[in-house]
Amino acid sequence: MRRILFGMGLISALLVVLGVGVAYATHSSGQGPNHDFASGTGQFRVQENFLDFDIHVNAKSGPMGEDPQGHFYFRSAASGVGAADIRGVVTCLRVVGNRAAIGGEITQARGDNPFLEVGDGVLIYVADNGEPGTANDGLELFSQAAPPTVCPPPGATAPITGGNYVVHDATP
């Protein structure tokens, strides 16, 4: 996980230095279901067999983050972060506009990544920057010593190289 954080942080820093920007939009702008949600799959590919992973989330909660439900998975075939197939359940969700923080507990961990084990927590930030999603939406993943029960406000994300996230911020 520390390798993932380093790689994602390095890429984020490079994007800031290069001045790469993204447009901010949301799919729902307060209309739609009366619950918050974040769902989708993002791919992050940098140099084949180095940083090469998918992160899927399917999380929902009440408009104030109550009763979080859902699941997530992380798959990597890359040597840079270690081959892994990690799955877990959502423990918290916080949506602010087009961005979401999803907390979870790892329930299954296979592969050679020693930083993500059953019982550990994760914190995933996703950004929904409109359609089509690819190279517009954002993602960041952090390991946690314990599964978070209250999510912080969503933080900065790095652009994904494929996939799409949809985030809905319900009106309380």
Summary of the structure (lengths in Angstrom):
residues: 172
radius of gyration: 15.0
end to end distance: 35.0
largest distance: 43.9
contacts: 620
relative contact order: 0.25
helix: 10%
strand: 46%
